[in-house]
Amino acid sequence: MEHVRGTGRGSYIWGRYVHNVRIERLWVDVSHSNISQHWNDLFTMLELHHGLDIDNVTHIWLLHHLFLAFWVGGWNQHRIQSQQDGPNRSPEDMFGFDMLVRGIWGDAVEQYAMSDEELEHEEGTSTWHGRHGPPPNLNEVHVDPPSSLLTADETQNLDDVLQHISQSSDQADVVHLWTTALAYVRTLHPGKF
């Protein structure tokens, strides 16, 4: 891959292949889960019927402010089908249980070290001679969070206004929360929201 695309671009995933399996499994869970479809349907409905403008960065900030915690909570508590014969568990359960069973992540780094035989293997494309190992800088995509026009006090006032509204992922509650929040921020900054 580096020969074709060039070095220093992060074109090759360094490390054992098994590390890539987790991200592939995550992609399946994200793209096929009812959680993502549920929120996609809700946000599409807000866009079509309740004033959400997906091209307005202040609307994106408001979506994050109102609903990101719901999505994170829903994701962390949804059940993932086990690849072994074990029970289906949520990411939250897996994190806590696996720390109890295996200890804190990162303590047993030695188990991933290569043996002397693996390091001395010098045949064909698997040789380490002439390679410099993983690139010094891996690819990174920096995404700035949407900036808010609201001051800290205005954000707190918004939260105070919304605290009495039922905050669930039911369609009626999402619509009520969105329309109330949008109306409130439009009174604070009429031309921006």
Secondary structure as UniProt FT lines:
FT   HELIX           2..5
FT   TURN            7..8
FT   HELIX           18..32
FT   HELIX           34..49
FT   TURN            54..55
FT   HELIX           57..77
FT   HELIX           91..102
FT   TURN            105..108
FT   HELIX           109..112
FT   HELIX           116..120
FT   HELIX           124..126
FT   TURN            129..130
FT   HELIX           152..162
FT   TURN            163..164
FT   HELIX           171..188
FT   TURN            190..192
//
